[in-house]
């Protein structure tokens, strides 16, 4: 396994992060693995040297955190694990069971700590920005959690670059804990983040940990066409994925990946992840695995070194998109 600092911190994380949205209860989403079925993934990840695990309170409405916490306590040394979770999305019907108010952030953190079975969350992230809560209130609440020892580092996910920059500035001016990571929507099919967010993160020393690095499996070569919704359980039931990737030009990118992968004797997933890992600000793509081969493909990508000509072939078909994933 290879490791890197998470942004401008001394925290070392594996260059592959295991995303735990896939583990919890199938009652939440039909493609989610229940606890027993998820165990081999945690065991193999730890065996391979992965120390970075990402979940969220909303995944399986808390069950993912419970499953993740139990599995890591079983298979890993917790002092070596970097455990990340998120807050923002609805966790109930009440008006204060969502968002980024001080009340919901503090209560959400305390609930996540209990479900994870830990005393401190290594990386606590805003799942999205909240337009209904003053940014100062949100950042102040996060700083409070850091000072109380409930959280070690803070991060954010999928935001307008200007708002993320404003948050960094507010934290610096007030002496608050500062974001160290950005979990954004970034892959070969969707590269709009290269316009503002990626340069901002590179300049400010923010570690980028992309979600959907394989475009919900599209870049893994599992589908026969862009409209193929039957190749996997998830592709047939993930409405969010269908909303993210519907541009006809997206398939041109997939074909370019297949071409490069075939020529070098690699899998499309390995090539797609290797491209991401080559980007300066990218620390660790967040991998979703419901088959062990998904995890093995991700591990092999660490040894794939793309040539400049291969990168040109991969990037050439890209066409601009509307902003997706915020």
C-alpha positions as CSV (number, residue, x, y, z in Angstrom):
1,X,0.0,0.0,0.0
2,X,1.1,3.6,-0.7
3,X,0.3,6.4,1.7
4,X,0.1,10.2,1.4
5,X,-0.5,13.2,3.7
6,X,-4.1,14.3,3.7
7,X,-3.7,17.8,2.3
8,X,-1.5,20.1,4.3
9,X,-1.6,17.9,7.5
10,X,0.7,15.2,9.0
11,X,-2.1,12.7,8.7
12,X,-1.1,9.7,6.6
13,X,-3.9,8.0,4.7
14,X,-3.8,5.1,2.2
15,X,-4.1,6.2,-1.4
16,X,-7.3,4.1,-1.7
17,X,-10.2,4.9,0.6
18,X,-12.9,2.3,1.1
19,X,-16.3,3.9,0.8
20,X,-18.8,2.3,3.1
21,X,-22.0,3.5,1.5
22,X,-22.3,0.0,0.1
23,X,-22.4,-1.6,3.6
24,X,-25.4,-1.4,6.0
25,X,-28.8,-2.7,5.1
26,X,-30.5,-3.6,1.8
27,X,-33.7,-2.2,3.3
28,X,-32.2,1.2,2.5
29,X,-31.1,0.5,-1.1
30,X,-31.3,-2.9,-2.8
31,X,-27.6,-2.9,-3.8
32,X,-26.3,-2.4,-0.2
33,X,-24.7,-5.4,1.4
34,X,-25.9,-6.4,4.8
35,X,-23.4,-6.8,7.7
36,X,-22.4,-10.4,7.2
37,X,-21.8,-9.9,3.5
38,X,-19.7,-6.8,4.1
39,X,-17.2,-8.4,6.4
40,X,-14.8,-9.8,3.7
41,X,-14.4,-6.3,2.2
42,X,-13.2,-4.8,5.5
43,X,-11.0,-7.7,6.2
44,X,-9.4,-7.6,2.7
45,X,-9.0,-3.8,2.9
46,X,-7.1,-4.0,6.2
47,X,-5.0,-6.9,4.9
48,X,-4.0,-4.8,1.9
49,X,-3.0,-1.9,4.1
50,X,-6.0,0.4,3.6
51,X,-6.3,2.6,6.7
52,X,-8.8,5.1,5.3
53,X,-12.6,4.4,5.6
54,X,-15.4,6.8,4.7
55,X,-19.1,6.6,5.6
56,X,-21.9,9.0,6.5
57,X,-24.8,9.2,8.9
58,X,-27.3,9.0,6.1
59,X,-26.0,5.8,4.6
60,X,-28.6,3.2,5.6
61,X,-29.8,5.8,8.0
62,X,-27.0,5.1,10.5
63,X,-26.6,1.4,10.0
64,X,-23.5,1.9,7.7
65,X,-21.8,3.6,10.6
66,X,-22.7,0.8,13.0
67,X,-21.5,-1.9,10.6
68,X,-18.3,0.0,9.7
69,X,-17.4,0.6,13.4
70,X,-17.9,-3.0,14.4
71,X,-15.9,-4.3,11.4
72,X,-13.0,-2.0,12.0
73,X,-12.8,-2.8,15.7
74,X,-12.8,-6.5,14.7
75,X,-10.2,-6.4,11.9
76,X,-8.1,-3.3,12.3
77,X,-6.0,-1.5,14.9
78,X,-8.1,1.5,15.6
79,X,-5.1,3.7,16.4
80,X,-4.0,3.2,12.8
81,X,-7.4,3.7,11.2
82,X,-8.5,7.1,9.7
83,X,-12.3,7.0,10.1
84,X,-14.4,9.6,8.2
85,X,-18.1,10.3,8.3
86,X,-20.4,13.1,7.3
87,X,-23.3,15.3,8.4
88,X,-26.0,17.3,6.7
89,X,-28.7,15.0,5.1
90,X,-32.0,14.3,6.8
91,X,-31.9,11.7,9.6
92,X,-35.6,12.1,10.5
93,X,-38.7,14.0,9.7
94,X,-38.2,16.9,12.1
95,X,-36.9,20.3,10.8
96,X,-33.9,20.1,13.1
97,X,-32.9,16.6,12.0
98,X,-31.0,17.9,8.9
99,X,-28.8,20.7,7.8
100,X,-25.8,22.4,9.3
101,X,-27.1,24.3,12.3
102,X,-25.0,24.1,15.5
103,X,-27.8,22.0,17.0
104,X,-27.8,19.4,14.2
105,X,-24.0,19.3,13.8
106,X,-23.4,18.7,17.5
107,X,-26.2,16.2,17.9
108,X,-25.2,14.5,14.6
109,X,-21.7,14.1,15.7
110,X,-22.6,12.7,19.1
111,X,-25.0,10.2,17.4
112,X,-22.3,9.2,14.9
113,X,-19.8,8.7,17.7
114,X,-22.2,6.2,19.4
115,X,-22.9,4.3,16.2
116,X,-19.2,4.1,15.2
117,X,-18.3,3.1,18.7
118,X,-15.4,5.5,19.0
119,X,-14.6,8.5,21.2
120,X,-13.2,10.7,18.3
121,X,-14.0,10.9,14.6
122,X,-10.8,11.4,12.6
123,X,-12.4,13.3,9.7
124,X,-15.8,14.9,10.1
125,X,-17.2,16.3,6.8
126,X,-20.0,18.4,5.7
127,X,-21.9,16.2,3.2
128,X,-23.1,19.4,1.4
129,X,-23.3,23.1,2.2
130,X,-26.5,24.4,3.8
131,X,-27.9,27.5,2.2
132,X,-30.3,28.0,5.2
133,X,-27.6,28.2,7.9
134,X,-25.0,31.0,8.2
135,X,-21.6,29.7,7.3
136,X,-20.2,31.2,10.5
137,X,-22.5,29.1,12.6
138,X,-21.5,25.9,10.8
139,X,-17.8,26.6,11.0
140,X,-18.0,27.6,14.7
141,X,-19.8,24.4,15.5
142,X,-17.2,22.3,13.8
143,X,-14.4,24.2,15.6
144,X,-16.2,23.5,18.9
145,X,-16.2,19.8,18.1
146,X,-12.5,19.9,17.4
147,X,-11.7,21.8,20.6
148,X,-13.8,19.3,22.6
149,X,-11.8,16.4,21.2
150,X,-14.8,14.8,19.4
151,X,-13.3,15.5,16.0
152,X,-9.7,15.6,14.8
153,X,-10.0,17.1,11.3
154,X,-12.8,18.6,9.3
155,X,-13.6,18.4,5.6
156,X,-16.3,19.3,3.1
157,X,-17.9,17.7,0.1
158,X,-19.2,19.0,-3.3
159,X,-19.4,22.7,-3.0
160,X,-19.1,25.8,-5.2
161,X,-15.5,26.8,-5.1
162,X,-16.3,30.4,-4.1
163,X,-18.2,29.2,-1.0
164,X,-15.4,26.7,-0.1
165,X,-12.8,29.6,-0.4
166,X,-15.0,31.8,1.8
167,X,-15.2,29.1,4.4
168,X,-11.4,28.8,4.4
169,X,-11.0,32.5,4.8
170,X,-13.6,32.7,7.7
171,X,-11.8,29.9,9.6
172,X,-8.4,31.6,9.2
173,X,-9.8,35.1,10.3
174,X,-11.5,33.6,13.4
175,X,-8.8,31.1,14.4
176,X,-11.1,28.2,13.8
177,X,-10.3,24.7,12.7
178,X,-9.8,24.8,8.9
179,X,-11.0,22.3,6.3
180,X,-8.2,19.9,5.3
181,X,-10.1,17.9,2.6
182,X,-12.6,18.2,-0.2
183,X,-14.7,15.2,-1.2
184,X,-15.9,16.2,-4.6
185,X,-17.5,14.7,-7.7
186,X,-14.5,14.1,-10.0
187,X,-13.7,11.4,-12.6
188,X,-12.8,11.1,-16.3
189,X,-16.5,11.5,-17.3
190,X,-17.1,14.5,-15.1
191,X,-14.2,17.0,-14.9
192,X,-15.9,20.3,-14.3
193,X,-14.1,20.5,-10.9
194,X,-10.9,21.2,-12.9
195,X,-12.2,24.7,-13.6
196,X,-12.1,26.1,-10.1
197,X,-12.2,23.6,-7.3
198,X,-9.1,21.5,-8.2
199,X,-6.8,24.6,-8.6
200,X,-8.2,26.0,-5.4
201,X,-7.4,22.8,-3.4
202,X,-4.0,22.6,-4.9
203,X,-3.2,26.2,-4.0
204,X,-4.6,25.9,-0.5
205,X,-3.1,22.5,0.4
206,X,-6.5,20.8,0.5
207,X,-6.5,17.0,0.1
208,X,-9.0,15.9,-2.6
209,X,-10.8,12.6,-2.0
210,X,-13.2,12.2,-5.0
211,X,-16.5,10.4,-4.7
212,X,-17.8,8.3,-7.6
213,X,-14.3,7.9,-9.1
214,X,-15.6,5.3,-11.6
215,X,-18.7,7.3,-12.4
216,X,-21.0,4.8,-10.7
217,X,-19.3,1.9,-12.5
218,X,-19.5,3.5,-15.9
219,X,-15.7,3.7,-16.1
220,X,-15.3,0.2,-14.9
221,X,-16.5,-1.1,-18.2
222,X,-19.4,-3.0,-16.7
223,X,-22.1,-1.5,-18.9
224,X,-22.8,-2.2,-22.6
225,X,-24.0,1.3,-23.3
226,X,-24.8,4.6,-21.5
227,X,-28.4,3.5,-21.4
228,X,-27.7,0.0,-20.0
229,X,-29.4,0.0,-16.6
230,X,-29.5,-3.8,-16.2
231,X,-25.8,-4.8,-16.0
232,X,-25.7,-4.4,-12.2
233,X,-28.2,-4.2,-9.4
234,X,-27.1,-0.6,-8.6
235,X,-27.3,0.6,-12.2
236,X,-30.9,-0.5,-12.3
237,X,-31.9,1.2,-9.1
238,X,-29.7,4.2,-8.5
239,X,-31.7,7.2,-9.8
240,X,-29.0,9.6,-8.6
241,X,-26.4,7.9,-10.9
242,X,-28.8,8.2,-13.8
243,X,-29.1,11.9,-13.2
244,X,-25.3,12.3,-13.1
245,X,-24.4,10.6,-16.3
246,X,-26.7,11.1,-19.2
247,X,-24.6,13.0,-21.7
248,X,-24.1,11.0,-24.9
249,X,-20.5,12.2,-25.1
250,X,-19.8,10.3,-21.8
251,X,-19.7,7.1,-23.7
252,X,-16.9,8.4,-25.8
253,X,-14.8,8.7,-22.7
254,X,-15.7,5.2,-21.7
255,X,-14.6,3.9,-25.1
256,X,-11.3,5.8,-24.7
257,X,-10.7,4.1,-21.4
258,X,-11.4,0.7,-22.8
259,X,-9.0,1.4,-25.7
260,X,-6.1,2.4,-23.3
261,X,-6.8,-0.5,-21.0
262,X,-6.9,-3.0,-23.7
263,X,-3.6,-1.8,-25.2
264,X,-1.8,-2.1,-21.9
265,X,-3.4,-5.3,-20.7
266,X,-5.2,-3.5,-17.7
267,X,-8.8,-3.3,-16.7
268,X,-10.8,-0.1,-17.4
269,X,-11.2,0.5,-13.6
270,X,-7.4,0.4,-13.1
271,X,-6.8,2.9,-15.8
272,X,-9.6,5.2,-14.7
273,X,-8.3,5.2,-11.1
274,X,-4.7,5.6,-12.2
275,X,-5.7,8.8,-14.1
276,X,-7.2,10.2,-10.9
277,X,-4.3,9.2,-8.7
278,X,-1.9,11.1,-11.1
279,X,-3.6,14.4,-10.4
280,X,-1.5,16.5,-7.9
281,X,-4.3,17.4,-5.4
282,X,-5.9,13.9,-5.4
283,X,-5.0,12.0,-2.3
284,X,-7.3,9.0,-2.3
285,X,-10.3,8.1,-4.5
286,X,-13.2,6.7,-2.5
287,X,-13.9,3.2,-3.8
288,X,-17.3,1.6,-3.6
289,X,-17.0,-2.2,-3.7
290,X,-19.8,-4.8,-3.7
291,X,-17.6,-7.5,-5.3
292,X,-14.1,-8.3,-4.0
293,X,-12.8,-7.9,-7.6
294,X,-13.8,-4.2,-7.4
295,X,-11.5,-3.8,-4.4
296,X,-8.7,-5.8,-6.2
297,X,-9.0,-3.6,-9.3
298,X,-8.6,-0.5,-7.1
299,X,-5.5,-1.9,-5.4
300,X,-3.9,-2.8,-8.7
301,X,-4.4,0.8,-10.0
302,X,-1.8,2.0,-7.6
303,X,0.9,0.3,-9.8
304,X,-0.5,1.7,-13.1
305,X,1.6,4.5,-14.5
306,X,0.0,6.2,-17.5
307,X,2.2,7.7,-20.2
308,X,1.5,11.3,-21.4
309,X,0.1,9.9,-24.7
310,X,-2.3,7.6,-22.8
311,X,-3.5,10.6,-20.8
312,X,-4.1,12.6,-24.0
313,X,-6.2,9.7,-25.3
314,X,-8.2,9.5,-22.1
315,X,-8.9,13.2,-21.8
316,X,-9.5,14.1,-25.5
317,X,-13.2,13.0,-25.8
318,X,-14.4,15.1,-22.8
319,X,-17.2,17.6,-23.3
320,X,-18.3,20.3,-20.8
321,X,-21.2,19.3,-18.5
322,X,-23.7,21.2,-16.4
323,X,-22.7,21.1,-12.7
324,X,-23.7,17.8,-11.2
325,X,-23.5,16.4,-7.7
326,X,-23.8,19.5,-5.6
